[in-house]
Amino acid sequence: MESDVVLKLTTLGHTQRLAIFRLLIRRVPDAVPAGEIAEALGIKPSTLSSYLSALTQAGLVTQRRKGTSLLYSANLDGAQTMIDTLFLDCCRGRPDLCLSLTSSSRDGAKPMSDRKFNVLFICTGNSARSIFAESILRKEAGDRFEVFSAGTRPYSELNPFALSVLKDKGHDVSVLRAKNVSEFQGPSAPDLDFVFTVCDQAANEDCPAWTGQPISAHWGMPDPVKAEGTEAQRSLAFQQAYGALRNRITAFTALPLDTLDRISLQKAVDRIAGLDAGADA
Protein backbone atom coordinates (compact mmCIF):
# COMPACT_ATOMS: atom_id res chain seq x y z
CA MET A 1 0.00 0.00 0.00
CA GLU A 2 2.81 2.42 0.86
CA SER A 3 4.50 1.82 -2.50
CA ASP A 4 1.23 2.63 -4.24
CA VAL A 5 0.92 5.92 -2.35
CA VAL A 6 4.55 6.79 -3.11
CA LEU A 7 3.94 6.18 -6.81
CA LYS A 8 0.86 8.41 -6.81
CA LEU A 9 2.60 11.20 -4.92
CA THR A 10 5.66 11.00 -7.14
CA THR A 11 3.48 11.16 -10.22
CA LEU A 12 1.61 14.20 -8.92
CA GLY A 13 4.88 15.82 -7.88
CA HIS A 14 5.36 16.98 -11.48
CA THR A 15 3.73 20.36 -12.17
CA GLN A 16 2.13 19.49 -15.50
CA ARG A 17 0.96 16.03 -14.45
CA LEU A 18 -0.69 17.67 -11.43
CA ALA A 19 -2.32 20.23 -13.75
CA ILE A 20 -3.76 17.41 -15.89
CA PHE A 21 -5.14 15.64 -12.84
CA ARG A 22 -6.70 18.85 -11.50
CA LEU A 23 -8.34 19.54 -14.86
CA LEU A 24 -9.83 16.03 -14.95
CA ILE A 25 -11.09 16.42 -11.38
CA ARG A 26 -12.87 19.63 -12.39
CA ARG A 27 -14.43 17.81 -15.35
CA VAL A 28 -15.87 14.89 -13.33
CA PRO A 29 -17.90 12.98 -14.51
CA ASP A 30 -16.73 13.79 -18.06
CA ALA A 31 -14.24 11.74 -20.05
CA VAL A 32 -12.05 14.27 -21.85
CA PRO A 33 -10.27 13.77 -25.20
CA ALA A 34 -6.50 14.03 -25.08
CA GLY A 35 -6.55 16.79 -27.68
CA GLU A 36 -8.78 18.97 -25.51
CA ILE A 37 -6.47 18.49 -22.52
CA ALA A 38 -3.45 19.42 -24.64
CA GLU A 39 -5.16 22.57 -25.93
CA ALA A 40 -6.42 23.65 -22.51
CA LEU A 41 -3.02 23.27 -20.82
CA GLY A 42 -0.75 24.11 -23.74
CA ILE A 43 1.06 20.76 -23.67
CA LYS A 44 2.49 19.13 -26.80
CA PRO A 45 0.60 15.92 -27.74
CA SER A 46 3.70 13.74 -27.48
CA THR A 47 4.51 15.11 -24.04
CA LEU A 48 0.89 14.81 -22.92
CA SER A 49 0.83 11.15 -23.94
CA SER A 50 3.74 10.47 -21.61
CA TYR A 51 2.11 12.33 -18.73
CA LEU A 52 -1.25 10.58 -19.20
CA SER A 53 0.49 7.20 -19.32
CA ALA A 54 2.21 7.93 -15.99
CA LEU A 55 -1.06 9.07 -14.38
CA THR A 56 -2.84 5.98 -15.67
CA GLN A 57 -0.14 3.63 -14.41
CA ALA A 58 -0.34 5.32 -11.01
CA GLY A 59 -4.07 4.63 -10.86
CA LEU A 60 -5.03 8.31 -10.85
CA VAL A 61 -6.53 8.41 -14.33
CA THR A 62 -8.58 5.96 -16.37
CA GLN A 63 -8.58 5.65 -20.15
CA ARG A 64 -11.17 4.42 -22.61
CA ARG A 65 -11.48 4.50 -26.36
CA LYS A 66 -14.39 6.05 -28.26
CA GLY A 67 -14.00 5.55 -31.99
CA THR A 68 -10.53 6.79 -32.87
CA SER A 69 -10.22 8.97 -29.77
CA LEU A 70 -8.82 8.18 -26.35
CA LEU A 71 -10.82 9.69 -23.50
CA TYR A 72 -9.46 10.25 -20.00
CA SER A 73 -11.19 10.59 -16.63
CA ALA A 74 -10.01 11.17 -13.08
CA ASN A 75 -9.95 7.92 -11.08
CA LEU A 76 -11.68 9.08 -7.91
CA ASP A 77 -11.29 5.70 -6.21
CA GLY A 78 -7.54 5.76 -6.81
CA ALA A 79 -7.23 9.27 -5.44
CA GLN A 80 -9.38 8.38 -2.41
CA THR A 81 -7.16 5.41 -1.61
CA MET A 82 -4.10 7.67 -1.62
CA ILE A 83 -5.74 10.28 0.60
CA ASP A 84 -7.16 7.75 3.04
CA THR A 85 -3.81 6.02 3.46
CA LEU A 86 -1.96 9.28 4.00
CA PHE A 87 -4.36 10.77 6.48
CA LEU A 88 -5.17 7.65 8.44
CA ASP A 89 -1.47 7.01 9.01
CA CYS A 90 -0.88 10.68 9.74
CA CYS A 91 -3.64 10.89 12.31
CA ARG A 92 -2.48 7.76 14.11
CA GLY A 93 0.95 9.27 14.48
CA ARG A 94 0.25 12.97 15.14
CA PRO A 95 -3.44 13.79 15.49
CA ASP A 96 -2.59 17.39 16.41
CA LEU A 97 -1.29 17.93 12.88
CA CYS A 98 -4.57 16.69 11.41
CA LEU A 99 -7.00 18.81 13.42
CA SER A 100 -8.30 20.57 10.31
CA LEU A 101 -8.74 17.22 8.61
CA THR A 102 -10.71 15.70 11.48
CA SER A 103 -12.86 18.83 11.63
CA SER A 104 -13.56 18.52 7.90
CA SER A 105 -14.41 14.87 8.35
CA ARG A 106 -16.89 15.69 11.09
CA ASP A 107 -18.41 18.41 8.92
CA GLY A 108 -18.69 15.94 6.06
CA ALA A 109 -20.90 13.70 8.20
CA LYS A 110 -23.32 16.50 9.05
CA PRO A 111 -26.33 17.47 6.96
CA MET A 112 -26.36 20.92 5.36
CA SER A 113 -28.19 23.52 7.43
CA ASP A 114 -31.61 24.93 6.55
CA ARG A 115 -30.37 28.45 5.83
CA LYS A 116 -30.51 30.15 2.44
CA PHE A 117 -27.70 28.91 0.19
CA ASN A 118 -25.51 30.91 -2.22
CA VAL A 119 -25.14 29.32 -5.67
CA LEU A 120 -22.83 30.45 -8.48
CA PHE A 121 -23.07 29.24 -12.09
CA ILE A 122 -19.99 29.74 -14.26
CA CYS A 123 -19.37 29.60 -18.00
CA THR A 124 -16.88 31.39 -20.18
CA GLY A 125 -18.96 34.21 -21.64
CA ASN A 126 -21.77 34.51 -19.06
CA SER A 127 -24.12 35.27 -21.94
CA ALA A 128 -26.40 32.21 -22.24
CA ARG A 129 -26.00 28.96 -20.28
CA SER A 130 -25.00 30.43 -16.92
CA ILE A 131 -27.60 33.18 -17.37
CA PHE A 132 -30.23 30.50 -18.03
CA ALA A 133 -29.19 28.61 -14.90
CA GLU A 134 -29.24 31.75 -12.73
CA SER A 135 -32.70 32.70 -13.96
CA ILE A 136 -34.19 29.22 -13.65
CA LEU A 137 -33.00 28.61 -10.10
CA ARG A 138 -34.08 32.06 -8.97
CA LYS A 139 -37.57 31.49 -10.38
CA GLU A 140 -37.91 27.90 -9.16
CA ALA A 141 -36.49 28.32 -5.66
CA GLY A 142 -35.51 31.92 -5.03
CA ASP A 143 -36.82 31.61 -1.50
CA ARG A 144 -34.18 28.98 -0.71
CA PHE A 145 -31.22 30.14 -2.82
CA GLU A 146 -29.35 33.34 -3.55
CA VAL A 147 -28.31 32.84 -7.16
CA PHE A 148 -25.45 34.34 -9.15
CA SER A 149 -23.74 33.72 -12.47
CA ALA A 150 -20.41 34.82 -13.90
CA GLY A 151 -17.98 34.24 -16.73
CA THR A 152 -14.28 33.55 -16.76
CA ARG A 153 -14.10 35.86 -19.78
CA PRO A 154 -17.55 37.45 -19.99
CA TYR A 155 -18.89 38.97 -23.19
CA SER A 156 -19.84 42.62 -23.10
CA GLU A 157 -23.54 41.88 -23.56
CA LEU A 158 -25.98 39.06 -22.98
CA ASN A 159 -26.96 36.94 -25.96
CA PRO A 160 -30.22 38.26 -27.53
CA PHE A 161 -31.49 34.72 -28.26
CA ALA A 162 -30.98 33.81 -24.60
CA LEU A 163 -32.82 36.90 -23.42
CA SER A 164 -35.68 36.17 -25.81
CA VAL A 165 -36.05 32.63 -24.44
CA LEU A 166 -36.04 33.88 -20.87
CA LYS A 167 -38.66 36.54 -21.58
CA ASP A 168 -40.86 33.96 -23.29
CA LYS A 169 -40.57 31.73 -20.19
CA GLY A 170 -41.64 34.56 -17.89
CA HIS A 171 -38.27 35.40 -16.33
CA ASP A 172 -37.29 38.86 -15.14
CA VAL A 173 -34.26 39.76 -17.27
CA SER A 174 -33.85 43.25 -15.81
CA VAL A 175 -31.67 41.84 -13.01
CA LEU A 176 -29.24 40.14 -15.40
CA ARG A 177 -25.83 41.40 -16.49
CA ALA A 178 -22.54 39.85 -17.61
CA LYS A 179 -20.10 39.52 -14.71
CA ASN A 180 -16.57 38.25 -14.16
CA VAL A 181 -15.81 35.53 -11.59
CA SER A 182 -13.52 38.03 -9.85
CA GLU A 183 -16.66 39.63 -8.38
CA PHE A 184 -17.11 36.46 -6.33
CA GLN A 185 -13.59 36.28 -4.95
CA GLY A 186 -11.99 38.26 -2.19
CA PRO A 187 -13.09 39.37 1.29
CA SER A 188 -16.21 41.24 0.17
CA ALA A 189 -17.60 38.38 -1.94
CA PRO A 190 -20.51 36.25 -0.70
CA ASP A 191 -19.66 32.91 0.87
CA LEU A 192 -20.60 30.35 -1.75
CA ASP A 193 -22.22 27.03 -0.93
CA PHE A 194 -22.40 25.63 -4.47
CA VAL A 195 -20.38 26.37 -7.61
CA PHE A 196 -21.43 24.80 -10.92
CA THR A 197 -19.60 25.10 -14.23
CA VAL A 198 -21.96 24.75 -17.18
CA CYS A 199 -19.44 24.80 -20.02
CA ASP A 200 -16.35 22.69 -20.64
CA GLN A 201 -14.08 25.63 -21.40
CA ALA A 202 -14.75 27.27 -18.03
CA ALA A 203 -14.22 23.94 -16.23
CA ASN A 204 -10.88 23.55 -18.03
CA GLU A 205 -9.67 26.82 -16.53
CA ASP A 206 -8.08 26.64 -13.10
CA CYS A 207 -9.95 29.22 -11.04
CA PRO A 208 -8.55 30.09 -7.61
CA ALA A 209 -9.85 27.97 -4.76
CA TRP A 210 -13.13 29.26 -3.34
CA THR A 211 -13.20 30.20 0.32
CA GLY A 212 -15.37 27.96 2.44
CA GLN A 213 -14.90 24.98 0.12
CA PRO A 214 -18.29 25.07 -1.62
CA ILE A 215 -19.68 21.92 -3.17
CA SER A 216 -18.76 22.04 -6.85
CA ALA A 217 -19.87 20.13 -9.92
CA HIS A 218 -19.50 20.27 -13.67
CA TRP A 219 -22.79 20.38 -15.58
CA GLY A 220 -21.31 20.91 -19.04
CA MET A 221 -23.46 21.09 -22.15
CA PRO A 222 -23.20 22.28 -25.78
CA ASP A 223 -22.97 26.02 -26.32
CA PRO A 224 -26.13 27.28 -28.06
CA VAL A 225 -24.30 30.47 -29.05
CA LYS A 226 -22.19 28.37 -31.45
CA ALA A 227 -25.23 26.81 -33.14
CA GLU A 228 -25.38 27.37 -36.90
CA GLY A 229 -28.14 27.23 -39.48
CA THR A 230 -31.41 29.04 -39.83
CA GLU A 231 -32.83 31.29 -37.14
CA ALA A 232 -35.25 28.49 -36.21
CA GLN A 233 -32.38 26.00 -35.83
CA ARG A 234 -30.40 28.41 -33.69
CA SER A 235 -33.45 29.16 -31.57
CA LEU A 236 -33.96 25.42 -31.05
CA ALA A 237 -30.41 25.12 -29.68
CA PHE A 238 -31.22 27.76 -27.04
CA GLN A 239 -34.49 26.05 -26.18
CA GLN A 240 -32.67 22.74 -25.72
CA ALA A 241 -30.02 24.32 -23.49
CA TYR A 242 -32.72 25.95 -21.38
CA GLY A 243 -34.61 22.65 -21.09
CA ALA A 244 -31.53 20.66 -20.11
CA LEU A 245 -30.60 23.16 -17.42
CA ARG A 246 -34.16 23.28 -16.12
CA ASN A 247 -34.12 19.47 -15.78
CA ARG A 248 -30.90 19.57 -13.81
CA ILE A 249 -31.98 22.45 -11.60
CA THR A 250 -35.32 20.78 -10.91
CA ALA A 251 -33.39 17.69 -9.75
CA PHE A 252 -31.10 19.90 -7.65
CA THR A 253 -33.94 21.71 -5.90
CA ALA A 254 -35.55 18.36 -5.10
CA LEU A 255 -32.52 17.22 -3.09
CA PRO A 256 -33.20 17.00 0.67
CA LEU A 257 -30.43 19.41 1.67
CA ASP A 258 -31.46 19.28 5.32
CA THR A 259 -30.76 15.53 5.54
CA LEU A 260 -27.80 15.00 3.19
CA ASP A 261 -24.23 15.28 4.45
CA ARG A 262 -21.60 16.93 2.23
CA ILE A 263 -20.30 13.66 0.84
CA SER A 264 -23.75 12.43 -0.16
CA LEU A 265 -24.62 15.85 -1.56
CA GLN A 266 -21.46 15.94 -3.67
CA LYS A 267 -22.32 12.56 -5.16
CA ALA A 268 -25.86 13.73 -5.83
CA VAL A 269 -24.85 16.87 -7.74
CA ASP A 270 -22.33 14.82 -9.73
CA ARG A 271 -25.11 12.42 -10.73
CA ILE A 272 -27.27 15.33 -11.89
CA ALA A 273 -24.61 16.08 -14.50
CA GLY A 274 -25.63 12.83 -16.21
CA LEU A 275 -29.16 14.03 -16.97
CA ASP A 276 -29.87 14.41 -20.69
CA ALA A 277 -28.11 17.52 -21.96
CA GLY A 278 -30.24 17.56 -25.09
CA ALA A 279 -33.61 17.85 -23.38
CA ASP A 280 -36.32 20.07 -24.70
CA ALA A 281 -37.84 22.80 -22.57
N, C-alpha and C positions, 0 to 999 in steps of 0.2 A: 504493500500500500504506500509506504514512504517513497519508494522509487517512482511510483506513478505520480505522486504529488510533485516530486522533484522535476520530473519530465514536464509536467504542465507548467510549473513556475518558470522553468528554464525557457520553455517555448514562449511564454508570455513576457519574458524579460527583454524581448526584442521590441523596439518601439513600433515598427510597422506591423509585426504580427499581432501586437496588442491592439493596434488601431483596427485591424481587420476583425478581430474578435469583438471589439466594442461595437463596430458597425453592425455585425450580425446579431448581437444582443438587442440592439435598438430595432432591428427589423423582425424580431420574433413576432409571429410564427412564420414569416416568409422564408422561402428558399431563394437565394439571390444568385443570379448568373455571375460567373467570374468576371466577365467583361464590365458589368456594372460596378463591381467592387473596385476593379482597376481604375475605372474612370473617376469614381467618387474619391478615391484616395491618391490618385496620381501615381500609381505603381505600374511599372512595365509588366506586361503579361507574363513574360518568362520568370521574372522575379516573384510575381504574385503566385504563380504555380508552385514554386518552391515553398513559399510561406504557407499556402493552404495545405500542402502536403504535410508539413511539420505540424500544423494545428490539428489536422485529421489524425495523424499518427499519435498525437498526444491525447486524443479523445475529447478535444474541445470543440471540434467542428465535424459535422457529418456531410457527406457528399452523395448526391444522386444524379442520375442522368435523365434528361428530358429531351428526347429527340437527339440533336447533335450538341446540345448544351449541357454543361455540368453546373448543377445548382448546389449552393452551399448554405447550411444552416448552423446556428449555434447549437452545440450539444449541451443542453441545460443540465442533464443528468451528470455528465462528465464534470461540468463546472461545480455542481453541487457537491459531488464527491470530494473534490479538491478542497472546497471551502469547509465542509464538515470535518474533514480530517485535520486540517490546519487548526481550526478553532476549538475542536474538542480536545486536541492535545494541548493547545495553548492554555485553555481554561483549567485543565487538570494541573498544569504546572504553575501558572501564575494567574489566578482568577482576577487579581487586582488590575492586570493589564487589559482584561477583557470586559471591564465594567460596561462600556458602551455597547459591546456586543450582546451581553446578557440582557441589558435594558431593551435593545432592539428586539431580542427574541421574545421577551415578555410582551412587548407592544404588538408583535406579530401574532400573538395568540389572543389578543383582545379584539372584540368587534369594533367597527368604526362607531363614532359617537353619532348622536341624532341632530347635530348642529347643521347649519347650512354649509354646503361644500363649495369650494372654488375649483372650477374646471377650466382648463385652457386647451383649445384646439389649435394645432400648428400645421401650416403648410408653407410652401415656399412663397407664393405671391399674396396670400391672404385676400384673394379676390373671388373665390368661388366655394371650394369644398369646405374650408375652415369657417367661412362665413355662413354656409348652409348649416354646419354643425352647431355653431353658436346660436343661430336663430331657432333651430329646431328644439334644442335643449331648453332654451329660455321659454319657448312657448309651451312645451310639454311639461316642464317641471321647474319653472322659474321660482316657485315658492320654496324649493329644496336646494337649488343650485344657483350660485353666482357664476355666470358664464362669460368667457372671454375667448377671443381668437387673435392670432397674430401670424406674421410671416417671417421667415428667416431673411427673405429679401422681398419685402412687400412691393406690389405694384402701386402706382400713384393713385389709381382709382379702382373701384370695385367693378367686376365684370357686369355689363348691362344685361346679358342673358341671365346671370345669376340673380340679379335684382328683380328682373321680370318674373322669374319663377317664384321668388319669395313673396312678391306682392300678390301674385295669383293665389298663393297658399294662405294668404291672410296674415303674413308676418309684418311687423313694424320695422321698416328698413331705415328709419330716420336715426336710429341709434348706432348704425353700422359705419365703420370706417376702417381703412387699411392701417394696420399697426405693425411695428417691429417687435420681435420677442424681447428686445432690450427693455421695453416698458414693463416687463414682468420679471425683471432681475434687479437685484440691489435692495437696499434696506427699506425703501418706500414701497416696494412691490407687494401685492397681496400674497399671503401664504397659500400656495396651491396644494390641493388635495389630489387632483387628477390632471395628468398631461397626456393628451392623445395627439399623435402625428397622423395626418390623414393623407399624406402623399409621400411616396418613396424618397423623393429628393430631399425633403426636409428631414426624414428619418436618417438619411445617409450622412447628414451634417452633424458634427459633434458639438451640440450646444453645451454650455457650461452646466455643471450639476445644479439642480434646483434645490434651494434650501427647504428643509423639512422633509425631503425624500418623498415626494408625491408618488402615488401609484401611476405608472406610465404604461402605455400600450401603443402599438402601431396598428392603425386601422386604414392602411393604404388602399387606394382605389384609383382607377383611371382618371386622368385630368380632362374634364369636359371642355376646358378652354382650348385644348389641342384638337378637338373634334373637327373633322373636315366634312365637306359636302354641302348640301342645300341648307337653307335656314331651318327647315323642318328637322333635318338630320342632326344638326348642331343642337337645336332645342331639345331633341330627344335625349342627347347625351347629358344635358343638364338635368332633365327630369329623372334620368336613371341614377345620376349621382345623388340627387336629393333623396330619392326613394331608398337607395342603399344606406345612406346615412341615417335616415329616419328609422329604418329597421334596426340598425345597430343601437341607436340612442333609445329606442323603445325598449330593447333588451336591457340596456344599461339602467334605465330608470326603474325597471322591474326588479333589479337586484335588491335583496334585503340587506341594505347597508348596515342596519342596526344589529344584525346577527352574524355577519361575515367578518372573520378576522382578515388581516391584511394579506396573508398568504392565499387564502381562499378567494379573496376579492381580486388579487392579481391574476390568478388562474381564470377567473370568470371573465375579466375584461379581455384577456388574451383569446379566450374562446369566442368572444363576440366578433373578433376580427375575421373569423371564418364564415360569418354570415354572407350570403350572396351579395357580391359587390356589383352585380348587374341588375339589381331589383328595380322594378318600376315603382313610381310613387303611388 
